[in-house]
């Protein structure tokens, strides 16, 4: 992956180190292009804040001031936590490859932020969304995209990169390459398998045989992440859902609905491809009322005696 071009030319004396860092992320850590771009953008922000001060001379008090400056500009605690993480990772790379002896970000914490709960559609809304009211090839393709997002909880980048040989129709499974180039197997529901089969039959009519990507545009080229986002939003608006729907909302909906039905947090973690279960636990709020009811009915000391 070639580094994304910054919006403004970087004049910091250590700016050339950034290209090596992005190359390290892309080729050694095998992070996705989007993740690499986010790291690059966060390090560019650090270089802009540092102005002419060399990176090996920055101290923790200066880093703390940078965080305060960004917070004063309205950046949230969540955004600042991500930036600090990127800066720490950058300094670890500098220590490994360029002899830096100090990581001035260690020990720094971002301002606390209120946790925003994931937006999720109701099962009824999802049922309306995944059945587009057209029979054109593009509508059939989009139906397969929508079904697959909701059936298997895929990330946008995971769905975009899917190739033909990733599907096992006999087993009802899909091989997915997620963050950090980690591969996992996820189940695919019957409705999604049927939608995929219908799309693949139509896809053959205008896609070159050598093209392996499952989801392509009308010229046979792979769909971009942005194109998929626009198609998801298009159908939500056309079908009158009344909210802006994006791929990650369908992933949230998948996780929330499976957890509500099963209560199996570990299984949801596996299907989502979360490295840490703490990431998955954000969905537990959606099922708290249900769990409280189960507790009241099942626990010996939950029932009050008259």
Buried (B, 14 or more C-beta within 10 A) or exposed (E): BEBBEBEEEBEBEBBEBBEBBBBBBBEEBBBBBBBBBBBBBBBBBBBBBBEEBEBBEBEBEBBBEBBEEBBEEEBBBBBBBBBBBBBBBBBBBBBEEBEBEBBBBEEBEBBEEEEEEBBBBEEEBBEBBBBBEEEEBBBBBBBBBBBBBBBBBBBBBBBBBBEEEBBEEEEBBBBBBBBEEEEBBBBBBEBBBBBBEBBBEBBEEEBEEEBBBBBBBEEBEBBEBEBBBEBBBEBBEEBEBEEEBBBBBBBBBBBBBBBBEEBEBEBBBBBBBBEEEEEBBBBBEBBEEEEEEEEEEEEEEEEEEE
